[in-house]
Amino acid sequence: MADSAPGSGSGTTAPSNERRLESWGEIASYLRREIRTVQRWERKLGLPIHRLAVGKQSSVFAYPSELDKWFKEQERERRLDEKDDDDIEVEPAARTDHGSHPAALAEPSNGYEVPSHPLPGDKEKPRKLSWNWIIAGAVLVFGGVLIAVIYKDQIPEFSIHARNSSHADARIRLFARPLKSPASEDNLAEGLTAEIISQLGRLDPPHLAVIAPTSAEHLRDKTIGELVRAFHVQYVLEGYVQRVNSRVHINVLLISAKDETNTWSDSFDGDMADILKVQRDVAERVGRELISELPPPSAQPAPVQIDPAGYRAYLQGRKSWAARDMVPSVKEYERAVALMPDYALAHSGLASAYALLGQAPNDGVPATTSAPKAIAEARRALEFNKDNSEAHYVLGNIAMSYTWDFPTAERELKEAIRIEPNNPTAHQWMGQYYMVTNRIADAQAETGKALDLDPVSPIFTIARAEASYYAHDFDATIANANLTLEQAPHFVLAEFWLGSAYREKHMYPESLQHFRNATTLVPNNPGLLMAYGYALAVSGDAQGAHNVLTQLQSLSQHRFVPAIYLAGIYTGLGDKNSAFRWLDKAVTEHNDRLIYLKVDPIADPLKTPLSHCKSPRYRECARHYTSACT
């Protein structure tokens, strides 16, 4: 074994019991500099770096005592070098034990290696953060939102080759690549990534935008170059998580996307019971590296110790919710609440799962069963933390879709966005509010914000089609739905909106084919069957529509089938008496689709013959749940 390379020795013999700094990340963190800076110091100024050669491979290490000695001896040369390089001068803290400084990205024992990046030439300058550079950033905006999509197998991997930003944004744009981990800890790593992203998004929303967990998972294998071209990412966060018994170790590495150089790294350790504190420490440390004057933390409750089994249930509930798989989501959240009754996020997560379980197209239980539970859990969450964004947007959703209290809905949704502007679901549900109140331009703007934060979520990308449909712009609906299908083949809701738009254009063969595609992708879904039956009815196939009615009634023997779906098919058949009879039942069920009748063309026949919204039966029905007829 021999040391090699310039500067690989300072004439100092390190104490035999002195710990070694085992990577460029640890060395850079010890000196509080960027990795590229200490690499340059080794080449130009003789920073004492040692190399251990094994075959054709080598690893670097350094001794703190040698680094301290060099740091003092080379002060003048070092300061000149940093001045030329526009680096920030921060003197190392005094160290007496050469072992108390936090290690940075030390490689775990299982062999995980931090991605390496080529060292730039001397003429390249490190990309230091400045407001001029931040303001030059650009972001991607293309719209979309759809409430409550249940089909976890319908959320595919997206292509990103055609994504380009259409407007500038002054915020720093960060992509947090899902943490790597041993195979046995994949769920933990995925959950921790999502929680750290959420924490980062709350640090300084006016200056920092973080791509949401759903898109981060889809894009995990994309190169930095692809992320920059498609989403104008400026920094990439990578790392590794490892759990040994009750201890959790997290290594993180921040990479400048401009030149793919490592700008900072660190490691964090803690007991699993203290994982909330570890997550917050990671997020705040990353935030300080990105933003020189990070605002003081908001008045959030101090992290508390949690039950590890309960927290794993919470993470699994969150994962199932993101895939819109509501039944297991509710089950896991209920377990989390039972094990951690004082954890606000478990209560708000359960509230959001209850809310969607009783709404279209999930329709797992009547809203009269799920909505009161959602309200109770959301209020419980707010008792622990009044600034819980999720609890506020759940209350806004329920006020809109269940109690039909639109002023309260708008107030709660806006409060959720005020608390957490980087939460895509808050923007998604605000967009739905604007859709049902026929404020389509506002809906498009709000859903564009959601998609900016979660840029490859098909739940959001299809929203342009949905909003265009409610505006009766069916050509735009078709164009946007086709664009979604290009990115996500077999996405059921793209088929749904294509079928709906072609139906309104009286292009019935095309409409029926898309609805058949949808019902094939997700068999026996009541909402999709209703859409297919209504299209059959208006196309002139009354027998086919009656067959679907029979299928829905048979299905109701085994699961909940909302009355509004039968009303829809009877509307297509021109049987208004039957339609209103089922609508009256839908009112007692507090079905969430009632609030869309103001803007959904399906309901137009019920508003005649007098004039728009003048049918007495329609007025009587609508007065319960919308301001459409006043």
C-alpha positions as CSV (number, residue, x, y, z in Angstrom):
1,M,0.0,0.0,0.0
2,A,1.3,3.4,-0.9
3,D,0.1,7.0,-1.0
4,S,0.1,8.7,-4.4
5,A,-1.0,11.8,-6.2
6,P,0.0,15.4,-5.5
7,G,-0.1,16.5,-2.0
8,S,-0.7,13.0,-0.5
9,G,1.3,13.7,2.6
10,S,2.3,16.7,4.6
11,G,5.2,15.3,6.6
12,T,2.9,14.8,9.5
13,T,2.5,11.4,11.1
14,A,-1.1,10.9,12.2
15,P,-1.8,9.4,15.6
16,S,-2.4,5.7,15.2
17,N,-5.7,6.0,17.0
18,E,-7.0,9.0,15.0
19,R,-10.1,8.4,13.0
20,R,-10.0,8.8,9.3
21,L,-12.2,10.8,7.0
22,E,-13.1,8.2,4.5
23,S,-14.5,10.0,1.4
24,W,-14.4,13.3,-0.5
25,G,-17.8,14.0,1.1
26,E,-16.4,13.6,4.7
27,I,-13.3,15.7,3.9
28,A,-15.4,18.5,2.3
29,S,-17.8,18.5,5.2
30,Y,-15.0,18.6,7.8
31,L,-13.5,21.7,6.0
32,R,-16.9,23.1,5.3
33,R,-16.2,23.6,1.7
34,E,-17.6,22.1,-1.6
35,I,-16.1,18.8,-2.7
36,R,-14.8,20.4,-5.9
37,T,-13.0,23.0,-3.8
38,V,-11.1,20.5,-1.7
39,Q,-10.3,18.5,-4.8
40,R,-8.8,21.6,-6.4
41,W,-6.8,22.3,-3.2
42,E,-5.3,18.9,-3.4
43,R,-4.1,19.5,-6.9
44,K,-3.0,23.1,-6.6
45,L,-2.1,23.6,-2.9
46,G,-1.1,20.2,-1.7
47,L,-4.0,19.4,0.6
48,P,-2.9,16.2,2.4
49,I,-5.1,13.5,0.9
50,H,-4.1,9.8,1.1
51,R,-5.1,7.1,-1.3
52,L,-5.5,3.4,-0.7
53,A,-5.0,1.4,-3.8
54,V,-6.7,-2.0,-4.2
55,G,-6.1,-3.5,-7.6
56,K,-7.1,-0.9,-10.2
57,Q,-9.4,0.8,-7.7
58,S,-8.5,3.4,-5.1
59,S,-10.2,5.3,-2.3
60,V,-9.3,8.6,-0.6
61,F,-9.0,9.3,3.1
62,A,-7.5,12.1,5.2
63,Y,-6.6,12.7,8.9
64,P,-8.2,15.7,10.7
65,S,-4.9,16.6,12.3
66,E,-3.2,16.9,9.0
67,L,-6.0,18.9,7.5
68,D,-6.0,21.3,10.5
69,K,-2.2,21.8,10.2
70,W,-2.5,22.4,6.4
71,F,-5.4,24.8,6.8
72,K,-3.4,27.1,9.1
73,E,-0.1,26.9,7.1
74,Q,-1.8,27.6,3.8
75,E,-4.0,30.4,5.0
76,R,-2.7,33.0,2.6
77,E,-2.7,30.8,-0.5
78,R,-6.1,29.3,0.4
79,R,-7.7,32.8,0.8
80,L,-6.3,33.9,-2.6
81,D,-7.6,30.7,-4.2
82,E,-11.1,31.2,-2.6
83,K,-11.2,34.9,-3.7
84,D,-10.4,33.9,-7.3
85,D,-13.0,31.1,-7.1
86,D,-15.7,33.3,-5.4
87,D,-16.0,30.8,-2.6
88,I,-17.5,31.7,0.8
89,E,-15.0,31.9,3.6
90,V,-16.1,30.0,6.7
91,E,-13.4,29.1,9.2
92,P,-13.5,25.6,10.5
93,A,-14.6,25.4,14.1
94,A,-12.0,24.6,16.6
95,R,-11.4,20.9,16.9
96,T,-9.5,19.3,19.8
97,D,-10.5,15.7,19.3
98,H,-10.3,15.5,15.5
99,G,-13.5,13.5,15.6
100,S,-16.5,15.6,16.6
101,H,-17.1,17.2,13.2
102,P,-20.1,15.6,11.4
103,A,-19.2,13.1,8.8
104,A,-20.5,13.6,5.3
105,L,-21.8,10.9,3.1
106,A,-19.6,8.1,4.5
107,E,-20.2,5.0,2.4
108,P,-22.4,2.4,4.2
109,S,-21.0,-1.0,4.9
110,N,-23.2,-2.7,2.4
111,G,-21.3,-1.2,-0.5
112,Y,-23.5,1.6,-1.7
113,E,-21.4,4.2,-3.5
114,V,-22.2,7.8,-3.8
115,P,-22.4,8.7,-7.5
116,S,-19.2,10.3,-8.7
117,H,-18.9,13.3,-11.0
118,P,-15.9,14.5,-13.1
119,L,-13.9,17.3,-11.7
120,P,-14.2,20.4,-13.9
121,G,-11.2,22.3,-15.3
122,D,-9.6,25.0,-13.2
123,K,-11.3,27.7,-15.3
124,E,-14.7,26.5,-14.3
125,K,-16.1,28.2,-11.3
126,P,-18.3,26.6,-8.7
127,R,-21.9,27.6,-9.1
128,K,-22.5,29.6,-6.0
129,L,-26.0,30.7,-5.1
130,S,-27.0,34.3,-5.9
131,W,-30.3,36.0,-6.3
132,N,-29.5,37.0,-9.9
133,W,-29.1,33.3,-10.7
134,I,-32.2,32.3,-8.8
135,I,-34.3,34.8,-10.7
136,A,-33.0,33.4,-14.0
137,G,-34.6,30.0,-13.3
138,A,-37.5,28.6,-15.4
139,V,-40.2,26.1,-14.6
140,L,-42.5,23.8,-16.4
141,V,-46.2,24.6,-16.5
142,F,-48.7,22.4,-18.2
143,G,-52.0,21.8,-16.6
144,G,-54.1,19.2,-15.1
145,V,-56.1,18.0,-12.2
146,L,-58.6,15.3,-11.4
147,I,-60.1,14.5,-8.1
148,A,-59.9,11.0,-6.6
149,V,-58.5,8.6,-9.1
150,I,-58.4,5.1,-7.6
151,Y,-56.6,3.1,-10.1
152,K,-53.1,2.5,-8.8
153,D,-52.2,0.3,-11.8
154,Q,-53.2,3.1,-14.1
155,I,-50.4,5.5,-13.0
156,P,-47.6,4.7,-15.5
157,E,-44.1,5.7,-16.1
158,F,-44.0,8.9,-18.1
159,S,-41.9,9.9,-21.0
160,I,-40.4,13.3,-20.5
161,H,-38.8,14.0,-23.9
162,A,-41.4,16.7,-24.9
163,R,-41.7,18.6,-21.7
164,N,-40.6,22.2,-21.8
165,S,-41.2,25.2,-19.6
166,S,-43.3,28.0,-20.9
167,H,-42.6,30.7,-18.4
168,A,-40.0,31.9,-16.0
169,D,-40.1,31.4,-12.2
170,A,-37.8,33.0,-9.7
171,R,-37.7,30.0,-7.4
172,I,-34.9,27.5,-7.0
173,R,-36.0,24.2,-8.5
174,L,-35.0,21.1,-6.6
175,F,-35.4,17.4,-7.5
176,A,-35.0,14.9,-4.6
177,R,-34.1,11.5,-6.1
178,P,-35.7,8.7,-4.0
179,L,-33.3,7.6,-1.3
180,K,-31.5,4.4,-2.1
181,S,-31.6,1.6,0.5
182,P,-31.2,-2.1,1.0
183,A,-34.0,-4.0,-0.7
184,S,-35.6,-4.9,2.6
185,E,-36.0,-1.1,3.4
186,D,-37.5,0.1,0.1
187,N,-40.8,1.1,1.7
188,L,-39.0,3.0,4.4
189,A,-36.8,4.8,1.9
190,E,-39.7,5.7,-0.3
191,G,-41.7,7.0,2.7
192,L,-38.8,9.0,4.1
193,T,-38.1,10.6,0.7
194,A,-41.8,11.7,0.5
195,E,-41.7,13.2,4.0
196,I,-38.4,15.0,3.4
197,I,-39.7,16.4,0.1
198,S,-42.8,17.7,2.0
199,Q,-40.6,19.3,4.7
200,L,-38.4,20.9,2.1
201,G,-41.5,22.3,0.3
202,R,-42.6,24.1,3.5
203,L,-39.2,25.8,4.2
204,D,-39.4,28.8,1.9
205,P,-42.1,28.4,-0.8
206,P,-41.5,31.9,-2.4
207,H,-37.9,30.9,-3.2
208,L,-37.9,27.1,-3.3
209,A,-39.9,24.7,-5.4
210,V,-39.5,20.9,-4.9
211,I,-40.8,18.3,-7.3
212,A,-43.5,16.2,-5.5
213,P,-42.9,12.6,-4.4
214,T,-45.1,11.0,-7.1
215,S,-43.1,12.6,-9.9
216,A,-39.8,12.0,-8.0
217,E,-40.6,8.3,-8.0
218,H,-41.5,8.2,-11.7
219,L,-38.3,10.1,-12.6
220,R,-35.9,8.4,-10.2
221,D,-33.8,6.9,-13.0
222,K,-33.6,10.0,-15.2
223,T,-30.2,11.6,-15.7
224,I,-29.5,15.1,-14.4
225,G,-29.3,16.3,-18.0
226,E,-32.8,15.0,-18.7
227,L,-34.2,16.6,-15.6
228,V,-32.6,19.9,-16.5
229,R,-34.0,19.9,-20.1
230,A,-37.5,18.8,-19.2
231,F,-38.1,20.4,-15.8
232,H,-35.4,23.1,-15.4
233,V,-34.1,21.5,-12.3
234,Q,-31.2,23.5,-10.7
235,Y,-30.2,21.1,-7.9
236,V,-30.5,17.3,-7.4
237,L,-30.6,15.8,-3.9
238,E,-29.4,12.1,-3.7
239,G,-28.8,9.8,-0.8
240,Y,-29.0,6.6,1.0
241,V,-30.9,5.4,4.1
242,Q,-30.0,2.3,6.1
243,R,-31.7,1.0,9.3
244,V,-29.8,-1.2,11.7
245,N,-32.1,-2.4,14.5
246,S,-33.6,0.8,15.9
247,R,-31.1,3.2,14.4
248,V,-31.5,5.0,11.1
249,H,-28.6,6.4,9.1
250,I,-29.2,8.8,6.2
251,N,-26.5,10.1,3.9
252,V,-27.4,13.0,1.5
253,L,-25.5,14.6,-1.4
254,L,-26.5,17.9,-3.1
255,I,-25.5,18.2,-6.7
256,S,-25.5,21.4,-8.9
257,A,-27.4,20.5,-12.1
258,K,-25.5,23.2,-14.0
259,D,-22.3,21.2,-14.1
260,E,-23.1,18.1,-12.2
261,T,-20.7,18.8,-9.4
262,N,-21.2,17.9,-5.8
263,T,-21.8,21.1,-3.7
264,W,-22.5,19.7,-0.3
265,S,-22.9,16.4,1.6
266,D,-23.7,15.3,5.1
267,S,-24.9,12.4,7.2
268,F,-27.6,12.2,9.8
269,D,-28.3,9.5,12.5
270,G,-31.0,8.9,15.0
271,D,-33.2,6.4,16.6
272,M,-36.3,5.3,14.7
273,A,-38.4,6.8,17.5
274,D,-36.8,10.2,16.7
275,I,-37.3,9.9,12.9
276,L,-39.4,13.1,12.8
277,K,-36.5,15.1,14.1
278,V,-34.1,13.4,11.7
279,Q,-36.3,14.3,8.8
280,R,-36.6,17.9,9.9
281,D,-32.8,18.2,10.4
282,V,-32.2,16.9,6.9
283,A,-34.7,19.3,5.3
284,E,-33.5,22.3,7.2
285,R,-29.8,21.6,6.5
286,V,-30.5,21.2,2.8
287,G,-32.5,24.4,2.8
288,R,-29.7,26.3,4.4
289,E,-27.4,25.1,1.6
290,L,-29.8,26.3,-1.1
291,I,-31.0,29.6,0.4
292,S,-28.5,31.9,2.1
293,E,-31.1,33.6,4.3
294,L,-33.6,30.8,5.1
295,P,-36.6,32.2,6.9
296,P,-37.0,31.2,10.5
297,P,-39.1,27.9,10.9
298,S,-42.8,28.4,11.2
299,A,-44.4,27.8,14.6
300,Q,-44.6,24.0,14.1
301,P,-44.9,21.7,17.1
302,A,-41.5,20.2,18.1
303,P,-40.9,16.7,16.7
304,V,-42.0,14.1,19.1
305,Q,-41.0,10.5,19.5
306,I,-43.2,8.1,17.5
307,D,-44.0,4.5,17.5
308,P,-41.8,2.9,14.8
309,A,-44.5,0.4,13.8
310,G,-47.1,3.1,13.7
311,Y,-44.9,5.3,11.6
312,R,-44.3,2.5,9.1
313,A,-48.1,2.1,8.9
314,Y,-48.4,5.9,8.3
315,L,-45.8,5.8,5.5
316,Q,-47.7,2.8,3.9
317,G,-51.0,4.6,4.2
318,R,-49.5,7.7,2.5
319,K,-48.1,5.5,-0.3
320,S,-51.4,3.8,-1.0
321,W,-53.2,7.1,-1.0
322,A,-50.8,8.5,-3.6
323,A,-51.7,5.5,-5.8
324,R,-55.4,6.2,-5.0
325,D,-55.7,2.7,-3.5
326,M,-58.1,3.8,-0.8
327,V,-59.1,0.6,1.0
328,P,-55.5,-0.3,2.1
329,S,-54.8,3.4,2.7
330,V,-57.6,3.6,5.2
331,K,-56.5,0.4,6.9
332,E,-52.9,1.5,7.3
333,Y,-53.9,5.0,8.5
334,E,-56.3,3.6,11.0
335,R,-53.5,1.4,12.4
336,A,-51.1,4.5,12.5
337,V,-53.7,6.5,14.4
338,A,-54.2,3.7,16.9
339,L,-50.5,3.4,17.6
340,M,-49.8,7.2,17.4
341,P,-52.9,8.9,18.6
342,D,-51.1,12.2,19.1
343,Y,-49.6,12.4,15.6
344,A,-51.4,15.1,13.6
345,L,-50.3,13.9,10.2
346,A,-51.7,10.4,10.8
347,H,-55.1,11.9,11.6
348,S,-55.0,14.3,8.5
349,G,-53.9,11.4,6.3
350,L,-56.8,9.3,7.5
351,A,-59.1,12.2,6.9
352,S,-58.0,12.5,3.3
353,A,-58.4,8.7,2.8
354,Y,-61.9,8.7,4.2
355,A,-62.8,11.7,2.0
356,L,-61.8,10.0,-1.2
357,L,-63.1,6.6,-0.3
358,G,-66.7,8.0,-0.5
359,Q,-66.2,10.0,-3.7
360,A,-66.3,9.3,-7.4
361,P,-64.9,7.2,-9.0
362,N,-63.9,5.3,-5.8
363,D,-67.4,5.1,-4.5
364,G,-66.3,2.6,-1.9
365,V,-68.9,3.6,0.7
366,P,-71.7,6.2,0.8
367,A,-70.5,9.8,1.5
368,T,-72.8,9.8,4.5
369,T,-70.5,7.1,6.0
370,S,-67.1,8.5,5.0
371,A,-67.5,12.3,5.1
372,P,-68.4,12.6,8.9
373,K,-65.3,10.4,9.6
374,A,-63.2,12.6,7.4
375,I,-64.4,15.8,9.2
376,A,-63.7,14.3,12.6
377,E,-60.2,13.2,11.8
378,A,-59.4,16.5,10.1
379,R,-60.5,18.4,13.2
380,R,-58.6,16.1,15.4
381,A,-55.4,16.8,13.3
382,L,-56.0,20.6,13.8
383,E,-56.2,20.2,17.5
384,F,-52.6,19.0,17.4
385,N,-51.4,21.4,14.7
386,K,-53.6,24.3,13.5
387,D,-51.3,24.8,10.5
388,N,-51.9,21.3,9.1
389,S,-52.5,22.0,5.4
390,E,-53.9,18.6,4.7
391,A,-56.6,18.9,7.3
392,H,-57.7,22.3,5.9
393,Y,-57.9,21.0,2.3
394,V,-59.9,18.0,3.4
395,L,-62.3,20.2,5.2
396,G,-62.6,22.4,2.1
397,N,-63.2,19.3,-0.1
398,I,-65.9,18.0,2.3
399,A,-67.6,21.5,2.6
400,M,-67.7,21.6,-1.2
401,S,-68.8,18.0,-2.0
402,Y,-70.8,16.9,1.0
403,T,-72.2,19.8,3.0
404,W,-72.4,22.1,-0.2
405,D,-71.1,25.0,1.8
406,F,-69.1,26.8,-0.9
407,P,-68.0,29.8,1.1
408,T,-66.4,27.5,3.7
409,A,-64.9,25.3,1.0
410,E,-63.2,28.3,-0.6
411,R,-61.9,29.6,2.7
412,E,-60.5,26.3,3.8
413,L,-58.8,25.5,0.5
414,K,-57.2,29.0,0.3
415,E,-56.0,28.5,3.9
416,A,-54.4,25.2,3.0
417,I,-52.5,26.9,0.1
418,R,-51.5,29.8,2.3
419,I,-50.0,27.3,4.8
420,E,-48.3,25.1,2.3
421,P,-48.0,26.7,-1.2
422,N,-45.9,23.8,-2.5
423,N,-48.6,21.1,-1.8
424,P,-49.9,20.0,-5.2
425,T,-53.1,18.4,-3.8
426,A,-54.1,21.7,-2.2
427,H,-53.9,23.3,-5.6
428,Q,-55.6,20.3,-7.2
429,W,-58.7,20.6,-5.0
430,M,-58.7,24.4,-5.3
431,G,-58.9,23.8,-9.1
432,Q,-61.8,21.4,-8.7
433,Y,-63.6,24.1,-6.7
434,Y,-63.1,26.6,-9.5
435,M,-64.4,24.0,-12.0
436,V,-67.7,23.3,-10.3
437,T,-68.2,27.1,-9.8
438,N,-67.6,27.6,-13.5
439,R,-64.4,29.6,-13.1
440,I,-62.5,27.7,-15.8
441,A,-59.7,30.2,-16.3
442,D,-59.0,30.1,-12.5
443,A,-59.2,26.3,-12.6
444,Q,-56.6,26.1,-15.3
445,A,-54.3,28.4,-13.5
446,E,-54.6,26.5,-10.2
447,T,-54.2,23.1,-11.7
448,G,-51.2,24.4,-13.6
449,K,-49.6,25.1,-10.2
450,A,-50.3,21.6,-9.1
451,L,-48.7,20.2,-12.2
452,D,-45.7,22.5,-11.9
453,L,-45.0,20.8,-8.5
454,D,-45.9,17.2,-9.7
455,P,-45.1,17.4,-13.4
456,V,-45.6,13.8,-14.5
457,S,-48.6,12.8,-12.5
458,P,-51.3,11.7,-14.9
459,I,-53.9,12.7,-12.3
460,F,-52.8,16.3,-13.0
461,T,-52.0,16.1,-16.7
462,I,-55.5,15.1,-17.6
463,A,-57.0,18.1,-15.9
464,R,-56.7,20.4,-19.0
465,A,-59.0,18.0,-20.7
466,E,-61.5,18.0,-17.8
467,A,-61.6,21.8,-17.5
468,S,-62.0,22.2,-21.3
469,Y,-64.9,19.7,-21.2
470,Y,-66.7,21.8,-18.6
471,A,-66.1,24.9,-20.7
472,H,-67.8,23.0,-23.6
473,D,-64.5,23.2,-25.6
474,F,-64.6,19.6,-26.7
475,D,-61.8,19.9,-29.3
476,A,-59.4,21.1,-26.6
477,T,-60.6,18.2,-24.4
478,I,-59.7,15.8,-27.2
479,A,-56.3,17.4,-27.8
480,N,-55.4,17.4,-24.1
481,A,-56.6,13.8,-23.5
482,N,-54.6,12.6,-26.5
483,L,-51.5,14.3,-25.2
484,T,-52.0,12.5,-21.9
485,L,-52.4,9.2,-23.7
486,E,-49.1,9.8,-25.5
487,Q,-47.4,10.1,-22.2
488,A,-49.4,7.5,-20.3
489,P,-50.8,4.8,-22.6
490,H,-53.8,3.0,-21.1
491,F,-54.5,5.8,-18.5
492,V,-58.2,5.2,-17.9
493,L,-59.2,8.8,-17.3
494,A,-57.8,9.9,-20.6
495,E,-60.1,7.3,-22.3
496,F,-63.0,8.6,-20.1
497,W,-62.6,12.3,-21.2
498,L,-62.0,11.3,-24.9
499,G,-65.3,9.3,-24.7
500,S,-67.1,12.3,-23.1
501,A,-65.8,14.8,-25.6
502,Y,-66.6,12.7,-28.7
503,R,-70.1,12.1,-27.3
504,E,-70.8,15.8,-27.0
505,K,-69.6,16.2,-30.6
506,H,-72.1,13.5,-31.6
507,M,-69.2,11.3,-32.8
508,Y,-70.8,8.3,-31.2
509,P,-68.6,5.4,-32.7
510,E,-65.5,7.1,-31.4
511,S,-67.1,7.9,-28.1
512,L,-68.3,4.4,-27.5
513,Q,-64.9,2.9,-28.3
514,H,-63.2,5.0,-25.8
515,F,-65.7,4.1,-23.1
516,R,-65.3,0.5,-24.0
517,N,-61.5,0.9,-23.6
518,A,-62.1,2.5,-20.2
519,T,-64.4,-0.3,-18.9
520,T,-62.0,-2.9,-20.1
521,L,-59.1,-1.2,-18.2
522,V,-61.2,-1.0,-15.0
523,P,-64.1,-3.5,-15.1
524,N,-67.3,-3.1,-13.1
525,N,-66.6,0.5,-12.0
526,P,-70.0,2.1,-11.6
527,G,-68.9,5.6,-12.8
528,L,-67.4,4.2,-16.0
529,L,-70.4,2.0,-16.6
530,M,-72.7,5.0,-16.2
531,A,-70.7,7.0,-18.8
532,Y,-70.9,4.1,-21.2
533,G,-74.6,3.6,-20.7
534,Y,-75.3,7.3,-21.2
535,A,-73.4,7.3,-24.4
536,L,-75.3,4.3,-25.6
537,A,-78.6,6.0,-24.8
538,V,-77.8,9.3,-26.6
539,S,-76.4,7.4,-29.6
540,G,-79.8,5.7,-30.0
541,D,-79.0,2.3,-28.6
542,A,-81.7,2.2,-25.9
543,Q,-81.4,-1.5,-25.4
544,G,-77.7,-1.3,-24.8
545,A,-78.4,1.5,-22.2
546,H,-81.0,-0.6,-20.4
547,N,-78.5,-3.5,-20.3
548,V,-76.0,-1.3,-18.5
549,L,-78.8,-0.2,-16.1
550,T,-79.4,-3.9,-15.4
551,Q,-75.7,-4.4,-14.9
552,L,-75.5,-1.5,-12.4
553,Q,-78.5,-2.8,-10.4
554,S,-76.9,-6.3,-10.3
555,L,-73.7,-4.8,-9.1
556,S,-75.5,-2.9,-6.3
557,Q,-76.2,-6.3,-4.7
558,H,-72.4,-6.6,-4.0
559,R,-71.2,-3.1,-3.6
560,F,-72.3,0.5,-3.2
561,V,-73.6,2.0,-6.5
562,P,-74.4,5.7,-6.3
563,A,-78.0,6.7,-7.3
564,I,-76.7,9.5,-9.5
565,Y,-75.3,6.9,-12.0
566,L,-78.7,5.5,-12.7
567,A,-80.0,9.0,-13.0
568,G,-77.4,9.7,-15.6
569,I,-78.5,6.8,-17.9
570,Y,-82.2,7.7,-17.5
571,T,-81.3,11.2,-18.5
572,G,-79.7,9.9,-21.7
573,L,-82.8,7.8,-22.4
574,G,-85.0,10.9,-22.0
575,D,-86.8,9.5,-19.0
576,K,-86.7,12.6,-16.8
577,N,-89.2,11.3,-14.2
578,S,-86.9,8.3,-13.5
579,A,-83.8,10.6,-13.7
580,F,-85.2,13.0,-11.1
581,R,-86.4,10.1,-8.9
582,W,-82.8,8.8,-8.7
583,L,-81.4,12.4,-8.4
584,D,-83.6,12.8,-5.3
585,K,-82.0,9.7,-3.8
586,A,-78.6,11.1,-4.8
587,V,-79.3,14.2,-2.8
588,T,-80.0,12.1,0.3
589,E,-76.7,10.2,-0.4
590,H,-74.9,13.6,-0.6
591,N,-73.1,12.3,-3.7
592,D,-70.1,14.4,-4.7
593,R,-71.0,14.4,-8.4
594,L,-74.1,16.5,-7.8
595,I,-72.0,19.7,-7.6
596,Y,-70.8,19.1,-11.2
597,L,-74.3,19.3,-12.7
598,K,-74.0,23.0,-13.1
599,V,-71.1,22.6,-15.6
600,D,-71.5,19.0,-16.9
601,P,-73.3,18.9,-20.3
602,I,-74.9,15.6,-19.2
603,A,-77.3,17.6,-17.0
604,D,-78.3,20.0,-19.7
605,P,-81.5,18.1,-20.8
606,L,-82.7,18.3,-17.2
607,K,-82.6,22.1,-17.2
608,T,-85.1,22.5,-20.1
609,P,-87.7,23.0,-21.6
610,L,-88.2,26.5,-20.1
611,S,-84.6,27.8,-20.3
612,H,-81.2,27.1,-18.7
613,C,-81.8,26.2,-15.0
614,K,-85.5,26.9,-15.2
615,S,-86.9,23.4,-14.9
616,P,-88.8,23.3,-11.6
617,R,-87.7,19.8,-10.7
618,Y,-84.1,20.7,-11.5
619,R,-84.3,23.9,-9.4
620,E,-85.8,22.0,-6.5
621,C,-83.0,19.3,-6.7
622,A,-80.2,21.8,-7.4
623,R,-81.0,24.2,-4.6
624,H,-79.7,21.6,-2.1
625,Y,-76.2,21.4,-3.4
626,T,-75.2,24.2,-5.7
627,S,-75.8,27.9,-6.6
628,A,-76.4,27.0,-10.2
629,C,-80.0,28.0,-10.0
630,T,-80.7,31.0,-7.8
